[in-house]
Amino acid sequence: MTAVEGQTHIRRIYPLDPRELREEQMAVAFAMTSRRPEPFDQIAREVTEEKAADFHERWVLNYGHSSVAEHAILHMAVENISRLACDDLEDNRLASYTEQSTRYQVLEPGHYYTPPELEGHPIKSIFVSACDHLFQTYTHMVAELRTYLPKEMPRKDKERDSAYNLRIRRTAVDSCRFVLPASTLTNVGVTINARSLEHAIRKFLSSDLQEEREIGQELKERGQQITPTLIKYADFNAYLASTRKAQKHEVQNWRGSEKGQRSNNEIRLVHWDSQAEEKLAAAFLYRFSDIPYTGIWSRVCQMDRGERERLIDQMLHRLGPHDTPVREMETVDYTFDMVMDYGAYREFKRHRMQTYIAQPLTVEMGYVIPPLIERAGLKGQFEHAMRTVEAAFHRVAEKFPRQREYLVTHAHRRRVLSKMNLRECYHLFKLRTQPTAHFTLQEMARRSLALVEEKHPLLFRYLQLRSESGNQDVSGSS
């Protein structure tokens, strides 16, 4: 780049090389720009590992400038943890995760975690026997479906053997994985900054599951090899542990009187904005206005509906199938009480910009049976596996109420409270109603969309969903 005549400040955009600097040094180089005028690379050359440690001890740990830790990025490979523990790890919003998929891989027998709390107790044999039975059922059903599916899925023209066999296997596994328990082992790659990792470690070290406490300790030890200073004070958090304990105690106090109010209704819209159109129109006008929000709100509330509709149309009618909606849509919220199978939940929770609160895994809410399992005549085997694991669940619950959750299968239903804004609704419903989405999650997304469309048809008029062919976009729900 050449300098413009008379210009002394030339734009530079460049990476700091992680091969030359440790993560803590890079974090300091970025942090120091608030007090030093030199270029980043010049600052970085002066930051030794010792200086970085001293800086973080003083400013991050002593004075609480925790945002500096966000510049230190760690890539953690986490292997052979239970799905139950993986759920809690992935519950940390500000990170990126890629997990081993049961949709594309066939798992071997015995690929599950046995909680150490059961060691030396007769209950352990019940737990192990139930998990072994689930994996045996899984293995047998995969083989049966791979034999059955060619009747339903003929080979496409010019489709190679390898591609056809992969398609058959993937379809078989997609339904058979419903019998896998939450104890199933998984691998997950995590990209996370030091500030978020510290929070994750605290949560795990404060868990009531031994597996999670052990994972928390390992994350801390391995993480300190990369950022020795920034996470060294991550420890057990009394607030988290005592609050969870108080929640359980309060629920036990009134649970008995509420039993008659339990419901397995799959989707309920429990809260929504009665003035959603007004909020959206006001937010639309606010960005380029110069008057306080209260003044804009007053004017919007005096508009007739036609004028508000015109403003909303101006905001959304240009939205294309691959565009991200504007942030103004985050001013409108919806809260759902959902019942979904555990397999669907594990994909649903990937939408971490929403707020979701899941109730404990249980077998009390029943389970789903994949349609392919029924068509292939495997329903009896599937239901036998469910009865087997449910009996084991109740036996384990007598002595180990928390550890019983490891036995819950991906077919069993759980209840989840979800609050998402209109912008996230557009993203989630568009993605999860596609033909390639998890089939039970597709149905949940379509039902949820129908509920919000009923309340605010104008706001969802512009949402473009994938057609069944997957090649076109269609407006509205199907």
C-alpha positions, -999 to 999 in steps of 0.1 A, spaced: 0 0 0 13 34 -8 8 65 13 -15 92 1 4 125 -2 3 143 31 -11 113 49 10 99 78 -15 74 92 -18 45 68 -44 18 74 -29 -16 82 -48 -48 88 -28 -78 98 -28 -108 121 -6 -114 151 10 -147 145 1 -173 172 33 -192 162 54 -163 175 32 -151 205 15 -170 233 -22 -162 237 -15 -142 269 10 -121 250 -15 -113 222 -41 -104 248 -17 -79 264 -7 -65 230 -44 -57 223 -51 -45 258 -22 -20 258 -35 -1 228 -59 17 252 -29 34 268 -1 33 242 -1 48 206 23 24 190 12 -2 164 1 -36 177 31 -54 163 56 -30 179 39 -35 213 38 -72 208 76 -73 203 80 -58 237 57 -81 256 76 -110 270 58 -139 287 69 -125 321 55 -91 313 22 -107 301 19 -126 333 25 -95 354 0 -75 334 -27 -100 338 -21 -105 375 -24 -68 380 -51 -57 356 -73 -87 349 -71 -106 383 -66 -77 407 -85 -49 391 -111 -69 373 -105 -58 337 -117 -92 326 -125 -82 290 -88 -84 283 -90 -122 288 -113 -123 258 -84 -118 235 -67 -150 246 -82 -178 225 -79 -215 233 -87 -245 211 -95 -274 234 -100 -310 222 -123 -327 247 -127 -364 241 -147 -393 256 -171 -373 278 -207 -382 283 -234 -365 263 -248 -353 296 -215 -335 305 -211 -323 269 -245 -305 272 -233 -285 302 -200 -277 285 -218 -265 254 -242 -244 276 -215 -217 276 -228 -193 251 -197 -174 239 -177 -202 223 -178 -224 193 -183 -262 193 -181 -290 168 -192 -324 183 -190 -359 171 -222 -367 152 -243 -398 159 -260 -389 126 -230 -398 105 -211 -423 126 -220 -458 138 -210 -463 175 -194 -494 188 -209 -514 218 -197 -502 252 -193 -466 239 -207 -451 271 -197 -435 304 -203 -452 338 -205 -426 366 -178 -433 393 -204 -425 420 -218 -460 413 -185 -478 419 -187 -505 446 -225 -504 447 -249 -531 434 -267 -504 414 -237 -503 390 -245 -536 375 -281 -524 368 -268 -493 351 -242 -512 330 -267 -539 320 -292 -512 308 -266 -494 288 -253 -526 273 -289 -535 263 -294 -501 246 -262 -504 226 -271 -540 216 -305 -528 204 -288 -499 186 -263 -523 168 -290 -548 158 -314 -521 145 -287 -505 124 -281 -538 107 -318 -545 103 -325 -510 88 -295 -513 64 -312 -545 50 -347 -529 50 -339 -495 35 -331 -505 -1 -368 -513 -4 -377 -477 5 -347 -459 -10 -338 -472 -44 -305 -463 -59 -304 -431 -79 -293 -429 -115 -255 -431 -117 -252 -432 -79 -220 -450 -69 -220 -479 -45 -201 -459 -19 -225 -430 -21 -255 -452 -20 -242 -473 10 -234 -441 28 -269 -427 22 -284 -460 35 -262 -460 66 -269 -424 74 -306 -429 72 -305 -460 94 -283 -444 120 -305 -412 121 -334 -433 135 -314 -459 155 -296 -432 176 -328 -425 194 -321 -455 217 -287 -442 228 -284 -430 264 -271 -397 277 -241 -416 290 -230 -421 253 -194 -409 249 -187 -380 226 -158 -358 214 -161 -321 210 -138 -294 197 -141 -261 216 -128 -227 206 -132 -204 235 -117 -173 250 -100 -173 284 -128 -153 301 -155 -177 290 -133 -207 298 -128 -195 333 -166 -193 337 -170 -228 322 -144 -242 346 -161 -226 376 -194 -242 366 -179 -276 362 -159 -275 395 -192 -265 412 -212 -294 397 -228 -322 416 -215 -347 391 -180 -362 396 -175 -364 359 -180 -327 354 -158 -318 384 -130 -339 369 -135 -323 335 -134 -289 351 -101 -297 367 -86 -310 335 -98 -280 315 -80 -258 341 -48 -278 340 -46 -280 302 -58 -245 298 -30 -232 320 -5 -246 296 -17 -220 271 -28 -192 294 -10 -198 328 -23 -166 344 -58 -159 331 -76 -190 344 -55 -199 374 -81 -187 399 -110 -205 384 -123 -226 413 -154 -240 430 -181 -213 431 -202 -214 463 -229 -192 447 -236 -215 418 -236 -246 440 -258 -232 468 -283 -216 443 -288 -250 425 -293 -266 459 -318 -240 469 -337 -244 437 -341 -281 442 -352 -276 478 -378 -251 469 -392 -274 442 -394 -303 466 -414 -281 490 -443 -275 467 -440 -303 442 -467 -325 458 -495 -300 453 -486 -294 416 -487 -330 404 -521 -327 389 -510 -297 368 -484 -316 348 -489 -317 311 -472 -332 281 -484 -306 257 -455 -303 233 -455 -266 225 -470 -236 243 -464 -199 236 -465 -186 272 -454 -150 267 -453 -126 238 -453 -89 232 -488 -75 229 -472 -43 214 -448 -61 191 -457 -41 160 -453 -8 179 -419 -19 193 -406 -29 159 -418 3 142 -403 24 170 -369 6 168 -369 11 130 -373 49 134 -349 52 163 -316 44 146 -314 75 124 -335 98 146 -322 124 170 -350 124 196 -354 102 227 -371 69 224 -401 80 245 -409 106 219 -407 81 191 -428 56 211 -455 82 217 -457 90 180 -457 53 169 -485 46 194 -506 73 178 -502 59 143 -529 39 127 -521 2 119 -516 9 82 -488 34 89 -471 9 113 -475 -18 87 -458 4 61 -428 10 84 -424 -27 91 -427 -34 54 -399 -9 48 -378 -28 73 -384 -63 60 -396 -65 24 -361 -64 10 -350 -94 31 -335 -120 8 -332 -158 16 -296 -154 27 -298 -121 44 -294 -116 82 -324 -96 96 -316 -62 112 -309 -59 149 -341 -39 155 -359 -72 154 -343 -81 188 -367 -57 205 -396 -83 202 -396 -114 224 -414 -147 226 -413 -174 253 -421 -210 247 -427 -239 270 -416 -269 249 -415 -306 252 -391 -323 228 -371 -355 226 -336 -353 240 -321 -359 205 -340 -328 192 -329 -308 223 -293 -315 217 -296 -298 183 -320 -271 196 -295 -259 222 -270 -250 195 -291 -218 190 -272 -203 220 -283 -167 214 -317 -176 228 -322 -181 265 -331 -217 273 -336 -235 306 -340 -273 305 -356 -294 332 -337 -325 343 -336 -355 320 -363 -380 329 -383 -410 315 -415 -397 330 -427 -378 299 -427 -407 275 -407 -411 243 -409 -408 206 -407 -437 181 -391 -428 148 -415 -436 119 -388 -456 101 -385 -479 131 -422 -486 129 -422 -491 91 -393 -516 94 -412 -537 120 -387 -528 148 -412 -511 171 -413 -541 195 -375 -541 200 -375 -503 204 -402 -504 231 -386 -533 249 -354 -512 251 -374 -483 265 -390 -505 291 -356 -519 301 -340 -485 306 -370 -470 324 -369 -498 349 -332 -492 354 -338 -455 357 -361 -459 386 -338 -484 403 -308 -460 400 -329 -431 411 -335 -447 445 -299 -442 455 -284 -419 429 -311 -394 417 -286 -372 398 -268 -401 381 -300 -416 368 -300 -389 341 -271 -407 323 -296 -435 314 -322 -413 296 -323 -420 259 -324 -396 230 -360 -407 224 -372 -396 258 -390 -363 261 -378 -333 282 -393 -299 289 -375 -268 279 -383 -231 285 -371 -210 256 -371 -172 252 -360 -159 218 -364 -126 200 -379 -121 166 -345 -120 149 -336 -154 164 -370 -167 154 -363 -159 118 -329 -177 120 -342 -208 140 -374 -214 121 -357 -210 87 -329 -234 96 -349 -260 115 -378 -264 91 -355 -274 63 -360 -310 50 -324 -317 62 -331 -308 98 -336 -333 126 -371 -346 118 -386 -342 152 -371 -308 155 -386 -299 122 -421 -306 136 -413 -286 168 -401 -256 147 -432 -257 125 -456 -258 154 -438 -230 172 -439 -209 140 -476 -215 137 -481 -201 173 -463 -169 167 -478 -164 132 -512 -166 148 -503 -138 172 -483 -116 148 -490 -126 112 -476 -93 99 -442 -99 116 -437 -133 101 -450 -124 66 -415 -119 54 -399 -151 67 -388 -173 38 -387 -210 45 -370 -237 25 -394 -257 3 -396 -294 5 -373 -297 -25 -346 -277 -7 -340 -257 -38 -364 -228 -34 -376 -204 -6 -412 -199 2 -428 -173 24 -447 -181 55 -451 -215 72 -459 -246 53 
